[in-house]
Amino acid sequence: MKTLSQLSATKLIAIAFTVLILIGTALLMMPMSSNTGTVTNFFDALFVATSAITVTGLATVDTAVHWSTTGHVILALLVQIGGFGIIGFATLVGYLLEGKISLRSRLSVFSESSATKQSDVKSLLKNIAKLMIFFQLVLFVFLFFRFLTEYQYPVDEALAHGAFHAITAFNQAGFSLYTDSLIRFASDGWIIYPVFIIATMASLGFPVLAELRDRLKLRMYVMFSKEADYSMPRQWSLNTRIVLWASLLLLVVGASGIAIAEWNNPATLGMMDPFQKLVSSMFTSSMTRSTGLNSIDTAAMDSGTWIGMNILMFIGGASASTAGGIKIGTAVVLFYIVLTEIRGDAAVNVGNRRLPRSMQRQALTILTIYSLVIIGSLLLLRFTTQFSTDQLLFEIISAAGTVGLSTGITADLPQHAKFLLSLLMLFGRLGPIVVATSLALRKTKRHFEYPRESPLIG
């Protein structure tokens, strides 16, 4: 039997996340975690703990009403741990098991994060922690003073609400201390705008945020005639270019589709003025790509709008971010693979860079695994629950994409459906590649190749 130190990094990550979920479940089941002082149902506690660790935000109970202050603190801690992500957690596991950071762990972390200019793993962890704290602190300041001055919250309540929503918004978790999420603040720009900006920034991923920060610092050095201790290429990295342009495109296209579909819907955008409709559409488009907070009622939307939101949730945010989905980079690579085949080009080129074949295979694998998991889950729940296909598909993609939006059926799902969604959230957080390699019993190396032959396709 293998010891923990002999297990692969991906298996350790899967085990660690599972243990954290079980610990979170036990904590949330405690009587002091609920407002009523009673033990929370195991499946509800498991579901919410999984949702928190995977920074999803789906809940089978009303977050604002069911949990006590202790429960809310536990939720925030679980979300923060989950938000630190696979990168930091894998590094910490390796460090604790080996007593030092090995070359294998270092290479594994760098390949996961696509990080550059990090001298060692400790520096990478410090940079991740600094960025998380900075953005959460900025959002907390905005929310705290708004709750304190405009809504006359007591200081302790303003502190609690500001801190909780700063943590959940940055970590892309859709939990809120309000039953209607952020719908009551839909017209309050001092809350909606900061949440929108910080959550959108978080979805870009740590490598992109680090490059933005470094380039801004370098520009400041140049402006004030200071000598910088580092230099950067004139051209931005391919990952950053892909993430920034694709994020902007998805944000605008998503917002446009939501605005057109819901413009005259009295239950969503219909009663707002034109400017507020546009703001709410942009906010919803951004939140759909993993954050899960909402300023309009998702359940009241047209089913056609849900289809568009399903696509956004399926894609998600950037790699090495707290967002879920197949990731922006994967979606862009898939698009260029199709475009290359249509054009008849010999290689897949993005910008002025050629993509390696291994990356193309990875993108196709991720798409296939995600699609099969979603289709299989939909078939199972469609035949075992009374809800419509539209509602179930939305719920499944929201769970697998670790988004947290819902059509309002989560609490009414049977126990087996809640357990399945819990598995989907864990799957979505760890990623199909990590899950697949974690479940692999062994690796084999073939020392020969078969003759080549091309079957008919298409």
N, C-alpha and C positions, 0 to 999 in steps of 0.2 A: 504494500500500500504506500502511495506517495505521501510525503509530508508536505506541509504548506509551502516550504521553500523550494520544493521540486515542481510545483505546479506552474503552468504557464501564466504570464501576466494577465491574459484575458480571462482565464479561469478564476484567478484571484480577484479580479474586479467583479465578476459575476457573483462570487461567493460573498465578497465584502458588501455589495449592495443588498444582497438577500438578507444578510445578517442585520444590516442597518434597518431594513424594512421590518424585520421581526422585532427588533428592539423598539422601533417607533410604534409598532402595533401594540406591544405590551404597555408602553407609556400612555398611549391614547386610550387604552382600555381601563386605565385606573380611574376610580370614581372622582378623584380631584381634577381630572382633565375635562369632565363634562359639567355643564351648568347645573344639571339636576342632581349631581353627586352620586350617580349610578354608574354601573359598568356598561361601557359602550359595546354593542354587538361586535363579535369578532370580525365578521366580514366587513362591516362598516369601518372598523378601526384599521383593518388590513388594507382596505381600499384607500383610505385617506392617507395612511402612512406611505403606501406605495406612490400615491399621487404627489406627496410632498417630497420624498426622496428623489423621485424622477422629475421634479419641478414641472408637474403637469397642471394641477389645479382643479381637476374633476373631483367632485365630492358627492357622497351619497347622503350626507346630512348637511344642514344649513351651518356653514362655518361661523357665521355671525352669532347664531342662537345656540347651537348645540354645545360648543366648546367654552370652557371657562377661560379665565386669564392664563392659568397654567397650561391649558390645552393650546391656546394661541401661541404661547412662548415655545412649546414643544414643536408646533407646526413651523414656526419661523426658523427654529434651529435645524429642523429636518430639511427645509427648503434651502437654507444656507449651505448645509453640507452637500446636498445634491447639486447645488449651483456651482460648487467648487469644481465639480465635474470629474470625468473619468481621468483626465490628465493628471490633475493634482492628486487624486486619490490613488491612482496606480503608483505614482512616485512615492507617496507616503507608505503604502503597503510594502514596496520593495525596500524602502529605507528601514522600516521596522523589522522586517524579516532578516535582512542581511547585515544590519548594523551600519551599513554604508550604502552609498548609491553606486551600483555597479555600472559597468560600461553597457551591459545589456539593457538595464533599466533606462539609462540615459538615452540610448539610441531609440528605445521603444517610445519614450516620451516625446522625443523630437519628431519622430515619424507621425505620431498621433496629432501633435499640435501644429505641425508645419512652422514651428517657431524659428526665428532667425536671430542672430546676434546675441544668443544666450550662451554665456561662457560655461554654465553648468546647470544642473537641474534645480539646485537651490535658488539660483537667480531667476529661473523661470517661474518657480513657485512664488517667489517674492513679488515678481511683476504681476502675476495673476491676482494675488491677494491685494496689491496696491490698487490695481485698476478696479477690482470689485468694491473695495472700501471707498475709493474716490467717488465713483458714480452713485453708489448707494447713499453716501453722505450728502452729495449735491441734491439728490431727489428728496432725501429726508428733510433737509433744511427748507425747501420749498413747501413741502406738505405740512411740516410742523407749524410754520408761521401762518400758513393759510387756515389750517384747522383752528389755530389759537386766536387769530384776529378776526377772520370773517365768520366763523361758525361758533365762536366763543366756547370752544372745548376747554375743560380744565387742563392745566399744564400736563399732568400725568397722562390724561387721555390723548392729548395732542401728540405727546411723545410716543405713546404706544401705537397710535394709528399711523403716524408718520413713519416710524421705524418698520412696522409690519408691512406696509404697502411699498416702502422703498426696497425691502428685501424681496418681496414677491414679484414686483415689477421688473427689477433688474435681472433676477434669476429666471424670468420667463415662466413664473408659476401664477396661475390664475386665481389664487385664493384672495379673498377680500373680507374685511370685517363688516361688510354691508351685504344684506340679503340680495340686493339688486346689483351687486358688483359696484360699478362706478356710474350707473345710469343716472343717479341723482345729481351727479356732478357734470353731466354732459355739456352744460352751458357755462361751466366754470373753467375758463382757460388757464387759471393759475394752478389747477390740478391736472387737467387733461393734457395740456401742452408738455409740462415736465415729465409726466408719466410716458407720453408718446415718444419724446426725444430719448429719454434714458433707456426705455425698453427697446427702441429701434437700434440704438447704439450697441446694446448688449447682444442683439441678434447678429451683429457683424462678426463676432468672434474675437478672441483675445489676440491672435496674430495680427489681424487688421487694426484693432485698436492700438496695439503696440507700435505698428508702423505709422499710424496717424500721429500718435504721440511723439515718436522720434523725429518725424519730419517737421512737425510743428516746433519742437525744441530747436532743431537745426535752423529752421527759418528765423526763429527768434535770436539765435546766436548771430546769424548773419546781419540781421537788422540792427542789432546793437553793437556790431563790430567786436563780438567776443569770439575767442578761438574755441571751437568745439573739439571735444576729445574723440569724435568719431565722424565718419562721412557716410553718405548713402548714394547709391546710383541715382541718376536723374530719372530713370524709368521706374515707376512703381512696380512692385512684385505682381506676378500674374494673378496670384490668389486675391490680392487686395483689389486689383482692377475688376476681376470677375465678380467679387462679392459686392463692391460698391455699385457697379452698373446694374447688375442683376437685381439687387435689393431695391434700387430706385425704380427700375422697370416694374417689378412685382408690386411695389407700393402704389404706383400711379395706376397701373392696369387694374389692380384689385380695387382701389378706391373708386375708379371710374365705373367698374361693373356694379359695385354695391350701390353707388349713388343712382345709377340708371334704374336698377331693379327695385330699389326701395324708396325712390324719390317721393312717390305719392302714397306710400303705405302709412296710414294714420297711426299704426301701432309701432312704427320705427322712426323713419325720417319725416313722414308726412306733415307733422305739426310744427316742424322747426323752420326757421328762416333759412334762406339759401346758403348763407355763409356757414351757419351751424351744420347744415346738411353736409357740406363739403368737409368740414372739420371732423364730423362724426364718421364720415365715410373713410377718411384717411386714417383715423384712429382705429377703426374696425379692421381695415386692411392690414395695418401693422400688427395689431393684436392677434389676428388670425394666423399669423406665421409663427406663433408659438407662445406668446405671452398669456393669452386666455382671458384677460380682463375685458369687459365690454361696457360701452356707453349707450348702447341701444339693445333692445330685447332680442336675443338670438332666436328664441322660440317663436317669435311673432314674424320672423322673416319669411319671404316667399321661398318655396322649395328650390326654385331656380337659383336663388342667391346662395343657398346651401351648397349647391354643386360647385359654384365658383369658389366658395370658401374651402370646400374639400380639396380643391387643387392647391390652394395656398397652404393649407395645413399639411398636405402631402409633401410639398417641397420644403417648407420650414425655413430655418435660418442658415447661418454659415457654419462650417465645421469649426471645432474647437470653441464653440459658444454654448450657452445654456439652452439654446433652441433645439428643437427636435426635427422630425421629418427626414427625408432622404438627403437633405442639405442642398444649398444653392450650388455649390461646386459640382455635385453629382448631376443636378438638373442641367447645368450649362454644358458639362461634358457630354451628356446624352444628346442634347440638342445639336452639338457640333458633330457628333458621330453620325446622326441622321443627315445633317447638312452635307457632310463629307461624302456620304454614300450617294446622295442625290446628285452632287456635282461630279462624282466619279474621281475624286482626288485620291492619291495614293496614301496620304497620311492625314491624321486629324490635327489641324492647326487651330490654335486659339490666339488671336492677336498675332504676334510675331514669334510664337513659341509652338513647338511640336509636342503633342502629348504622348507619353509612353503607352505602349499597348497594355501594360499591366494596369494602368489607371483606367483605361477604357473597359477592361474586363471587370474591374472593381465596381465601376459605375453600373454596368449591366447587371452584375450580381446583386447589388443593393436594390436596384429597381425590381428585380425578379423576386427577391425574398420579401420585400415590403408588400408587393402586390399579392403574392400568394398568401401571406399572413392575413392581409385585409380581406381578401376574397373568402378564404376559409372561415374566418371569424364571422363574416357577414352571413354566410350560408348556415352556420351553426346557430347563430342567434335568430335568424329569420324563421327557422323552423321550430325554435324553442321559446319564443316570446311573441307577444301580441302586437309589437310595435311595427311601424311601417319601415320599408326598406330605406327611405330617405332619412328617417330618424336614426336608424341603426348604423347606417353607413357613416353619417356625420359623427356619431358617438365613437365608432371604432377608429376612424381616422384621427379624431381628436385625441384619443388615448394613445394610439401608435405614434402620433406626431408630437406627443407630450404638450398639447396645446391647452386643454382645459375648458374649451367652450362646449356648450351642450344645448340641445334643443329642449331640455327640461325633463328628460326621461331617466336620468341617472339614478335618482332616489327610488324610482319605481321598478327598477330592474330586479329580476329574481337573483338569488344568491349565486347561482352558477354563472350568470352574466357578469355580475360584479367581480367575481374571481377571474373570469376571462379578461375583462378590461384591466384588471390589476396586472396580469401577465403581459398584456399588450403595452402597458405603460412602462414596465420594466424592459421589455423588448425594445421599445422606442428609445429609451434612454441609453441603453448599452449599445444599440446599433446592431443591424443584422450581421455585419461582418464579425463583430465581437461575439455575438451569440453563436454564430455558426462555428467559429474557431473554439469557443469554450466547450461546445458539445462534441467536438471532434475527438474521437478516442485515440487516434494515432495519425501520424503523417507517414506517407509512403513516398519513396523516390523511385521513379521509373527509369531504368537504365537503358531503355530502348524506345524507339518510336515506331508506330504503325505506318504502313504505306498511306499516302494521301489520296483521298477520294472526296468528291463534292456531291452530296445529295441535292435534289431539287428543293428549292424553297421559294415562297412567294407565289 
